[in-house]
Amino acid sequence: MQINNYIFFSIAGLINLILLMIIFFSKKRKNLFENNIYILLMFCTLFGIINEIVMVYCVPFLELHLFIKEFVAKLFLVITEGWIFLLCLYTAIVSNNLVDKKTINLKKQVFLLTILYCVLAIITCCLPIEYAYNDTGTSWLYTYGPSTKLVFVTAIIFIGISLLYIFKTKNKTRKFIPVYVYTVLSIIVSFIQQIDPNLLMISFMETVIILLMYFTIENPDVKMVNELEYAKNMAEKANRAKSDFLSSMSHEIRTPLNAIVGLSECIKNSDDIEEIHEDANDVVMASQNLLEIVNGILDISKIEADKMEIIESNYNPLEVLKDLTTIAETRIGEKEIELRCNFAEDLPNSLYGDQGKLKQIITNMLSNAVKYTEKGHIDFNVSCINEKDKCKLQIIISDTGRGIKPEQMDTIFNKFERAEEDKNSTIEGTGLGLAITKSLVEMMGGKILVHSTYGEGSKFTVFLEQKYSKGEENTKVVKDEKISYSDKKALIVDDNKLNIKVASKVLSEFELNIDSADSGFSAIEKIENNEHYDIIFMDIMMPKMSGVETLKKLKDIDGFNTPVVALTADAMEGKSTKYIEVGFNDYLSKPINKDELKRVLDKCLNGTMETEEEKVTEEDPHIHRVIPITDEDIEMLNKKLAEDLAKQKEQEEREKNNI
């Protein structure tokens, strides 16, 4: 009966473990890396308990086989080391928050931990082992010696690594509780076995940890409840975000629409030409505001779908900055704000990059500064470092506005969120500007930083790298020339008469001869009646026969080779590519942008249509190789800006003294 007392804990652990495994494997579970490690832990514990029982009960039959006796003893030690290794591996996975995905970093950690375990296990097998026998000398009850001591060293090493993972993890979780308990229990068990080495408690302790892990981590029922709760919270959050967004959009869209509708009524009823011109200008301004809101939503959609393109060209940075300054001054209006500009003297005359995105980034930051500043000043500083083949820009826009609270700093770049929305309800905006700005900056390989003191103002800093111009250095803006296509004829196909009227007026500026069709059937009839057109603008969403269906039927007509341009309000991400793939020669979104219209007319009517071979070249502006800004670049730019500002201040002092 003495032997039975020695393995009491082993028998108890075995019964509990078998029951736990029956419950665990009878329930559905996800095939996660974390779950697989937990299963290995359970089987490792099972083999350890069986090995303990074999050592105590079966050893009398193995006394004649020294090799088998040593194999059984050392197998138990290697299994014990393996259990500790798996617990450490489990901790590594949880601390990296990589339950569902494996990264190169995690694979490297797993590989190194596995190598460490293998080395320790081999050393354990090679070191000598001693046996403590019972009173009759027929069976040993426990082992000791160098091999056994190494197991305790291994436990200390892997526990230390596990605790290191935990301390490096920012978000503490209840999943780490078993590691804490194991650390405490291993110390207690070590003391107990020092007092009475005959008590076999290691596998029993491992069973306790496995049981604890099941109820704190691996219980499938708990996981299911947590997942349902998480899904419910996410659904509620998404519903609130949708409601807030629709409410915000309703307010933002109705504001310019109110001006457009109201002023249009005034124009209709007025006979005063001067008043009509003034109201028309306000209508155009309100329309531009409405278009900005819609474009902001489309930009976010394109960015999220990874459809936003970097289109590079030559541009004069100084002219771009001066134009943006003029726009900012217009937006300041009657506010008591001084716009102070300082552009580096060594700013190149010509750069190569996406000036459209650069304008959008700076415009968003300047607009933000104007919105949230009632009085004081806005500083617009641009410095640069010119290197062999590139120019590193630092753009700083600081203001004396309301500032941002520290707790809101992490959310200012989130979509549809604005700082202190309750207090800023009178300020127009969708909460998309900064989100778009950050995405564009990062897309161009740059960085954006923000510093703010609540109640005193904010400072936004953007670091971007641009290349020197390719080809001609002259990047001055060419004034719009009067382009005439009086010898060309265009067909506008649209079921909406107002849309036909608007398109006709825009096209008339290029002196095109214009005809119209109010349906796809009418357009096909005109072509079949041998009406000749040099270009066709086709609406997409028409009843009975869509623009795409009309195009297919037109292409079935013998000899038809007229360029057809998709003209649609469907301007979501990827639509341009989609319509060109189905056979359209180009794409224009409503409202019609005159620059885009000019590009399409030049392409389709002047014989400048690209071939497939020409579209993919090394100089293709859509192929953008991002070179990220480094911390060293930021430090150098800050020093350069400080020097530029010091020179400007010194010059201002000289001018004051001369006066």
Stockholm file with secondary structure:
# STOCKHOLM 1.0

chainA/1-659         MQINNYIFFSIAGLINLILLMIIFFSKKRKNLFENNIYILLMFCTLFGIINEIVMVYCVPFLELHLFIKEFVAKLFLVITEGWIFLLCLYTAIVSNNLVDKKTINLKKQVFLLTILYCVLAIITCCLPIEYAYNDTGTSWLYTYGPSTKLVFVTAIIFIGISLLYIFKTKNKTRKFIPVYVYTVLSIIVSFIQQIDPNLLMISFMETVIILLMYFTIENPDVKMVNELEYAKNMAEKANRAKSDFLSSMSHEIRTPLNAIVGLSECIKNSDDIEEIHEDANDVVMASQNLLEIVNGILDISKIEADKMEIIESNYNPLEVLKDLTTIAETRIGEKEIELRCNFAEDLPNSLYGDQGKLKQIITNMLSNAVKYTEKGHIDFNVSCINEKDKCKLQIIISDTGRGIKPEQMDTIFNKFERAEEDKNSTIEGTGLGLAITKSLVEMMGGKILVHSTYGEGSKFTVFLEQKYSKGEENTKVVKDEKISYSDKKALIVDDNKLNIKVASKVLSEFELNIDSADSGFSAIEKIENNEHYDIIFMDIMMPKMSGVETLKKLKDIDGFNTPVVALTADAMEGKSTKYIEVGFNDYLSKPINKDELKRVLDKCLNGTMETEEEKVTEEDPHIHRVIPITDEDIEMLNKKLAEDLAKQKEQEEREKNNI
#=GR chainA/1-659 SS CHHHHHTHHHHHHHHHHHHHHHHHHTSCCCCCHHHHHHHHHHHHHHHHHHHHHHHHHTGGGGTTCHHHHHHHHHHHHHHHHHHHHHHHHHHHHHHTTCSSCCCHHHHHHHHHHHHHHHHHHHHHHHSCCEEEECTTSSCEEEEESHHHHHHHHHHHHHHHHHHHHHHHCSSCCGGGHHHHHHHHHHHHHHHHHHHCTTCCCHHHHHHHHHHHHIIIIICHHHHHHHHHHHHHHHHHHHHHHHHHHHHHHHHHHHHHHHHHHHHHHHHHHCCCHHHHHHHHHHHHHHHHHHHHHHHHHHHHHHHHTTCCCCCCEEECHHHHHHHHHHHHHHHHTTSEEEEEEEECTTCCSCEEECHHHHHHHHHHHHHHHHHTCSEEEEEEEEEEEECSSEEEEEEEEEESSCCCCGGGTTTTTSTTCCTTTTTTTTSCCCSCHHHHHHHHHHHTTCEEEEEEETTTEEEEEEEEEEEECCSCSCCCCCCCCCCCCTTCEEEEECSCHHHHHHHHHHHHTTTCEEEEESSHHHHHHHHHTTCCCSEEEECSCCSSSCHHHHHHHHHTSTTCCCCEEEEESCCCTTHHHHHHHTTCSEEEESSCCHHHHHHHHHHHHTTCCCCHHHHSSTTCTTCCCCCCCCHHHHHHHHHHHHHHHHHHHHHHHHHHHHC
#=GC SS_cons         CHHHHHTHHHHHHHHHHHHHHHHHHTSCCCCCHHHHHHHHHHHHHHHHHHHHHHHHHTGGGGTTCHHHHHHHHHHHHHHHHHHHHHHHHHHHHHHTTCSSCCCHHHHHHHHHHHHHHHHHHHHHHHSCCEEEECTTSSCEEEEESHHHHHHHHHHHHHHHHHHHHHHHCSSCCGGGHHHHHHHHHHHHHHHHHHHCTTCCCHHHHHHHHHHHHIIIIICHHHHHHHHHHHHHHHHHHHHHHHHHHHHHHHHHHHHHHHHHHHHHHHHHHCCCHHHHHHHHHHHHHHHHHHHHHHHHHHHHHHHHTTCCCCCCEEECHHHHHHHHHHHHHHHHTTSEEEEEEEECTTCCSCEEECHHHHHHHHHHHHHHHHHTCSEEEEEEEEEEEECSSEEEEEEEEEESSCCCCGGGTTTTTSTTCCTTTTTTTTSCCCSCHHHHHHHHHHHTTCEEEEEEETTTEEEEEEEEEEEECCSCSCCCCCCCCCCCCTTCEEEEECSCHHHHHHHHHHHHTTTCEEEEESSHHHHHHHHHTTCCCSEEEECSCCSSSCHHHHHHHHHTSTTCCCCEEEEESCCCTTHHHHHHHTTCSEEEESSCCHHHHHHHHHHHHTTCCCCHHHHSSTTCTTCCCCCCCCHHHHHHHHHHHHHHHHHHHHHHHHHHHHC
//
